[in-house]
Amino acid sequence: MTESRSYRGQPVDDRRRQRRTRFLDSALALFGTQGYAASSIPAVCRHASLSSRQFYESFTDREDLLKAVYDDIQDATMSAVSDAVVAALERHARLDDVLEAGVAAFVDYYADSPERIRLSFVEVVGVSPAFEVYRRERRLKWADLLAAVSDRAAQQGLPVADTDPLVWSAYLGAVNFAIVENAENPDTTVDDVMRVMRRMLRPGVLG
């Protein structure tokens, strides 16, 4: 049997995961404030108090790091929205309450973190042709999630209109704009974002 290697009593794999998390946290802090283009790998390493050698143990390059942070944020947001909507459906809430739960979960996830907003909706745009393809793939995952939620609501007898994935994609683009506007315009409040998102869903997207 092969025993896990350890360093100072801690498994090496655990140490690598911890270092990866520190790089991700530093990337969010720098990319989300100074910007991706202005934040070099050495700067990320200094912020994380780790070496460039340790960086390349976890990531191939700076864009790979950006992708990892972006994925973490997207995955967490999707989980928050999905959990909130499923919980509302399981308690047989009205359609408006189901929508409110999903919208609130999305907005709440970003409300306290301008860094998440800037990284997710500003810094990832136009990074490279490959990254643009990847962003589209992530948007399609969101469209699939929202379409699945809509289908489940319809199966429970809630009054949901048929909605195709393109409509959901258009909705997501508008939502992203509203979130960024809230972060950059002090006159736009979280309540404003919630109001617009609700209005676009009903009567807009879902009838």
ABEGO torsion letter per residue (X at the ends): XBBBBBBGGBBAAAAAAAAAAAAAAAAAAAAAAAEAAABBAAAAAAAAGBBAAAAAAABABAAAAAAAAAAAAAAAAAAAAAAAAAAAAAAGBBAAAAAAAAAAAAAAAAAABAAAAAAAAAAABGABAAAAAAAAAAAAAAAAAAAAAAAAAAAAGBBBBBBBAAAAAAAAAAAAAAAAAAAABAABBAAAAAAAAAAAAOAAAAX
